[in-house]
Each structure stands twice: as structure tokens, then as C-alpha cells.
Amino acid sequence: MSTPTFATISRIVQEEHACDPALIRRDVPLADLGLDSLALMEFIFSVEDAFHLRLPEDRLDPREAGITLGDLCDAIDARLAEEQATDPARPAPAHA
């Protein structure tokens, strides 16, 4: 099942990092995307920028083994829900 969050992440990893579209699935670990450590951090920063948020490393450290694209989506959705709950006037981000 594709969500707006996953669609945005998929677009970023394909367009900005030229990842193989066959690898863009929720169950694929970030380590399997073929990104070196610097590119992986740039990918995470691009995702955070797209959603106008920062993910604390205690919530999701992309260098940690086994973190998947689905985990990243879930962490973003949870963070957006937290921000919306604490600031109801904050508009929900438009997914690119």
C-alpha cells in the first residue's frame, strides 16, 4: 500500500539519488538502497526538508541496521501527528 508519505520518499530517493525503482519498497532496508553513508544522510535531510520536520536520532537513526523505508515513513507520520497534536493551527504538509 502506497501512502502520500511513501510516495514523497520514493520520489526523493529516485530523483535525487538515482536509486533503482525496484528497490523502492516499504520493506527494503535503507542500507540496501546502494547509498554510501554521506548520501544516506543527504537523503534523510532531503526527506526532512520535504516534510518540514526533523527526526530525532533516538526515534530513527538511519545508520542503524535494519531500518526500512517503511520505518522511515512510520517515523515521519508519527512526528507529523505529534506536531499536529501540539499545534493544531499548524497546517499539514503538502506532500510533494
C-alpha positions in Angstrom: 0.0 0.0 0.0 1.4 3.4 -1.0 0.8 6.4 1.1 1.4 10.1 0.4 4.4 9.9 2.7 5.8 6.9 0.9 5.2 8.5 -2.5 7.2 11.5 -1.5 10.1 9.5 -0.1 10.1 7.3 -3.2 10.3 10.4 -5.4 13.2 11.8 -3.4 15.2 8.6 -3.4 14.7 8.1 -7.2 15.1 11.6 -8.4 17.8 12.9 -6.1 19.8 9.7 -5.5 19.0 7.6 -8.7 18.1 4.5 -6.8 16.8 1.5 -8.7 12.9 1.8 -8.7 12.7 -2.0 -8.0 14.3 -1.3 -4.6 11.7 1.3 -3.6 9.5 -0.8 -1.3 8.5 -0.3 2.3 10.3 -3.5 3.4 13.7 -2.5 1.9 16.4 -1.6 4.5 17.9 1.9 3.9 21.3 0.1 3.7 20.2 -1.8 0.6 19.5 1.3 -1.4 23.1 1.5 -2.5 23.8 4.8 -0.8 27.1 5.5 0.9 26.9 7.0 4.4 27.1 10.6 3.2 24.4 10.0 0.5 22.2 8.3 3.1 22.4 11.3 5.4 21.7 13.6 2.5 18.7 11.5 1.6 17.4 11.8 5.2 17.9 15.6 5.2 16.1 15.8 1.9 13.2 13.9 3.3 13.1 16.0 6.5 13.1 19.2 4.4 10.3 17.9 2.2 8.1 17.4 5.3 9.4 20.5 7.2 10.5 18.4 10.3 13.5 16.9 12.0 13.6 13.3 13.2 15.5 12.9 16.4 18.1 10.1 16.2 16.6 8.4 19.3 13.5 7.9 17.2 15.1 6.8 14.0 18.9 6.6 13.3 19.3 5.8 9.6 22.7 4.3 10.2 21.2 1.7 12.4 21.0 -1.8 10.8 17.6 -2.9 9.5 15.8 0.5 9.3 13.5 0.2 6.3 11.8 2.7 4.1 8.6 1.7 5.9 10.2 2.6 9.2 11.1 6.0 7.9 7.5 6.5 6.7 6.1 5.5 10.0 8.5 7.8 11.9 7.6 10.7 9.7 3.9 10.1 10.1 4.2 9.8 13.9 6.2 13.0 14.0 3.7 14.9 11.9 0.9 13.6 14.1 2.7 14.8 17.2 3.3 18.2 15.7 -0.3 18.5 14.7 -1.5 17.5 18.2 0.7 20.1 19.9 0.0 22.8 17.3 -3.4 22.3 15.7 -3.1 25.6 13.8 0.0 24.2 12.0 -1.1 23.1 8.5 -0.4 19.6 7.5 2.4 19.5 5.0 1.5 19.2 1.3 3.2 16.0 0.0 5.3 16.8 -3.0 
